[in-house]
Amino acid sequence: MKKKIQKVYHVHGFGFPVTLLNVTLVEARGKWVPAINQKKLQALVVEVLVLKTGRLTGSEIRFIRSFSEMALEQFAGRFDVTHPAVLKWERAKDQVTGMGWTTEKDIRLFALNGLVPKPQQFVIAYERLAEVAPKKTGPMKIDLENMIA
């Protein structure tokens, strides 16, 4: 099986752009495709979203909800909001949602908890999120050089 490394690989299937770095590609049926474990990549994307310094966008909230396998009503109930509120956030697409920071922080910590972190990682993330001043959102980049397919 032929393999090669692509320094930059863009993924558009999450609802928002993700740039992967150092992606192993394999040749399959005459086409070069990424040798990526999708579940691991999704979990990595959630982790990056949880810790990003900018506010979450509607597409990112939708991704977190989908990754958590929750219906709109379940997600809304978990964060003590109405399902129309969640719909409003998700319809913001690539714009920030406008939700309060305390709700967003709760969503981020909920998502991180779903990744089954070590307790110390959770504490570090909580402290970092408490200190983060939401900043301008930029494109996401993930280096896959050490990620196992």
Sine and cosine of phi, psi and omega as CSV:
sin_phi,cos_phi,sin_psi,cos_psi,sin_omega,cos_omega
0.00,0.00,0.79,-0.61,0.02,-1.00
-0.98,0.21,0.64,-0.77,0.02,-1.00
-0.72,-0.70,0.46,-0.89,0.14,-0.99
-0.43,-0.90,0.32,-0.95,0.02,-1.00
-0.97,-0.26,0.78,-0.63,0.11,-0.99
-0.96,-0.27,0.85,-0.53,-0.09,-1.00
-0.87,0.50,-0.66,0.75,-0.03,-1.00
-0.74,-0.67,0.78,-0.63,0.00,-1.00
-0.69,-0.72,0.81,-0.58,-0.05,-1.00
-0.99,-0.15,0.75,-0.66,0.03,-1.00
-0.92,-0.40,0.74,-0.67,-0.03,-1.00
-0.89,-0.47,0.12,0.99,-0.11,-0.99
-1.00,0.08,0.04,1.00,-0.03,-1.00
-1.00,-0.09,-0.16,0.99,-0.08,-1.00
0.99,-0.14,-0.07,1.00,0.05,-1.00
-0.44,-0.90,0.42,-0.91,-0.06,-1.00
-0.96,0.28,0.66,-0.75,0.09,-1.00
-0.76,-0.65,0.79,-0.62,0.05,-1.00
-0.97,-0.25,0.86,-0.52,0.03,-1.00
-0.98,-0.19,0.63,-0.77,0.00,-1.00
-0.93,-0.36,0.62,-0.78,0.07,-1.00
0.84,0.54,0.83,0.56,-0.04,-1.00
-1.00,0.00,0.75,-0.66,0.10,-0.99
-0.98,0.20,0.81,-0.59,0.07,-1.00
-0.94,-0.34,0.59,-0.81,0.08,-1.00
-0.85,-0.53,0.51,-0.86,0.02,-1.00
-1.00,0.04,0.83,-0.56,0.02,-1.00
-0.71,-0.70,0.88,-0.48,0.01,-1.00
0.81,0.59,0.64,0.77,0.07,-1.00
0.99,0.13,0.04,1.00,0.02,-1.00
-0.85,-0.52,0.53,-0.85,0.07,-1.00
-1.00,-0.01,0.84,-0.54,-0.02,-1.00
-0.79,-0.61,0.50,-0.87,0.00,-1.00
-0.94,0.33,0.66,-0.75,0.07,-1.00
-1.00,-0.06,0.98,0.18,-0.12,-0.99
-0.81,-0.59,0.69,-0.72,0.14,-0.99
-0.99,0.15,0.95,-0.32,-0.12,-0.99
-0.87,0.49,-0.64,0.77,0.00,-1.00
-0.90,0.44,-0.68,0.74,0.03,-1.00
-0.91,0.42,-0.64,0.77,0.01,-1.00
-0.90,0.43,-0.69,0.72,0.04,-1.00
-0.87,0.50,-0.69,0.72,0.02,-1.00
-0.90,0.44,-0.62,0.78,0.04,-1.00
-0.91,0.41,-0.64,0.77,0.04,-1.00
-0.89,0.45,-0.68,0.73,0.05,-1.00
-0.86,0.50,-0.70,0.71,0.00,-1.00
-0.87,0.49,-0.67,0.74,0.03,-1.00
-0.91,0.42,-0.65,0.76,0.03,-1.00
-0.89,0.45,-0.66,0.75,-0.01,-1.00
-0.86,0.51,-0.63,0.77,-0.12,-0.99
-0.99,-0.16,0.00,1.00,-0.02,-1.00
-0.92,0.39,0.49,-0.87,-0.08,-1.00
-0.99,0.12,-0.40,0.92,0.04,-1.00
-0.99,0.13,0.28,-0.96,0.05,-1.00
-0.93,0.36,0.45,-0.89,0.02,-1.00
-0.96,0.27,0.58,-0.82,0.05,-1.00
-1.00,-0.08,0.17,-0.99,0.03,-1.00
-0.87,0.49,-0.66,0.75,0.01,-1.00
-0.91,0.42,-0.58,0.81,0.02,-1.00
-0.94,0.34,-0.62,0.78,0.07,-1.00
-0.89,0.46,-0.70,0.71,0.03,-1.00
-0.86,0.50,-0.67,0.74,0.02,-1.00
-0.89,0.46,-0.71,0.70,0.01,-1.00
-0.88,0.48,-0.69,0.72,0.02,-1.00
-0.89,0.45,-0.70,0.71,0.01,-1.00
-0.91,0.43,-0.67,0.74,0.02,-1.00
-0.87,0.49,-0.59,0.81,0.01,-1.00
-0.98,0.19,-0.06,1.00,0.01,-1.00
0.82,0.57,0.75,0.66,-0.01,-1.00
-0.89,-0.46,0.67,-0.75,0.13,-0.99
-0.95,0.31,0.30,-0.96,0.02,-1.00
-0.79,0.61,-0.73,0.68,-0.05,-1.00
-0.90,0.44,-0.65,0.76,0.04,-1.00
-0.89,0.45,-0.73,0.68,-0.03,-1.00
-0.88,0.47,-0.72,0.70,0.01,-1.00
-0.87,0.49,-0.72,0.70,0.00,-1.00
-0.89,0.46,-0.61,0.80,-0.01,-1.00
-0.88,0.47,-0.54,0.84,-0.06,-1.00
-0.94,-0.33,0.24,0.97,0.10,-1.00
0.84,0.55,0.69,0.72,0.09,-1.00
-0.76,-0.65,0.16,-0.99,0.03,-1.00
-1.00,0.10,0.40,-0.92,0.03,-1.00
-0.92,0.39,-0.49,0.87,0.13,-0.99
-0.88,0.47,-0.50,0.87,0.05,-1.00
-0.91,0.41,-0.68,0.74,0.02,-1.00
-0.91,0.42,-0.67,0.74,0.06,-1.00
-0.85,0.52,-0.68,0.73,0.02,-1.00
-0.87,0.49,-0.70,0.71,0.02,-1.00
-0.87,0.49,-0.75,0.66,-0.06,-1.00
-0.91,0.41,-0.53,0.85,0.02,-1.00
-0.95,0.31,-0.20,0.98,0.07,-1.00
-0.93,0.38,-0.27,0.96,0.01,-1.00
0.77,0.64,-0.94,-0.35,-0.08,-1.00
-1.00,-0.01,0.21,0.98,0.07,-1.00
-0.98,-0.21,0.40,-0.92,0.06,-1.00
-0.90,0.44,0.45,-0.89,-0.17,-0.99
-0.97,0.22,-0.49,0.87,-0.07,-1.00
1.00,0.06,0.04,1.00,0.05,-1.00
-0.94,0.33,0.35,-0.94,0.04,-1.00
-0.91,0.42,0.49,-0.87,-0.03,-1.00
-0.88,0.47,-0.58,0.81,-0.02,-1.00
-0.91,0.42,-0.62,0.79,0.05,-1.00
-0.93,0.38,-0.70,0.72,0.00,-1.00
-0.89,0.46,-0.66,0.75,0.01,-1.00
-0.89,0.45,-0.64,0.76,0.04,-1.00
-0.89,0.46,-0.67,0.74,0.03,-1.00
-0.89,0.46,-0.69,0.72,0.00,-1.00
-0.89,0.46,-0.70,0.71,-0.01,-1.00
-0.93,0.37,-0.60,0.80,0.09,-1.00
-0.87,0.50,-0.72,0.69,0.00,-1.00
-0.89,0.45,-0.68,0.73,0.02,-1.00
-0.89,0.45,-0.67,0.74,0.02,-1.00
-0.87,0.49,-0.56,0.83,0.02,-1.00
-0.92,0.38,-0.30,0.95,0.03,-1.00
-1.00,0.07,0.02,1.00,-0.01,-1.00
0.81,0.58,0.89,0.46,0.01,-1.00
-0.97,0.24,0.28,-0.96,0.16,-0.99
-0.94,0.34,0.56,-0.83,-0.05,-1.00
-0.78,0.63,-0.64,0.77,-0.03,-1.00
-0.91,0.42,-0.61,0.80,0.04,-1.00
-0.88,0.47,-0.64,0.77,-0.01,-1.00
-0.90,0.43,-0.69,0.73,0.01,-1.00
-0.89,0.45,-0.70,0.71,0.02,-1.00
-0.87,0.49,-0.71,0.70,0.00,-1.00
-0.89,0.45,-0.67,0.74,0.00,-1.00
-0.88,0.48,-0.71,0.70,0.00,-1.00
-0.91,0.42,-0.65,0.76,0.02,-1.00
-0.90,0.43,-0.69,0.72,0.00,-1.00
-0.91,0.42,-0.56,0.83,0.01,-1.00
-0.92,0.40,-0.49,0.87,-0.04,-1.00
-1.00,-0.05,-0.33,0.94,-0.11,-0.99
-0.92,0.40,0.79,-0.62,0.19,-0.98
-1.00,-0.07,0.89,-0.45,-0.05,-1.00
-0.79,0.61,0.75,-0.66,-0.05,-1.00
-0.86,-0.50,0.05,-1.00,0.02,-1.00
-0.83,0.56,0.68,-0.73,0.02,-1.00
-0.99,0.14,0.67,-0.74,0.04,-1.00
-0.75,-0.66,0.07,-1.00,-0.01,-1.00
-0.92,0.39,0.54,-0.84,-0.02,-1.00
-1.00,0.04,0.70,-0.71,0.09,-1.00
-0.78,-0.62,0.73,-0.69,0.00,-1.00
-0.78,-0.63,0.80,-0.60,0.04,-1.00
-1.00,0.01,0.89,-0.45,-0.07,-1.00
-0.99,-0.16,0.21,0.98,-0.08,-1.00
-0.82,0.58,-0.63,0.77,-0.05,-1.00
-0.97,-0.23,0.13,0.99,-0.02,-1.00
-0.99,0.12,0.72,-0.69,-0.02,-1.00
-1.00,0.05,0.74,-0.68,0.02,-1.00
-0.96,0.26,0.00,0.00,0.00,0.00
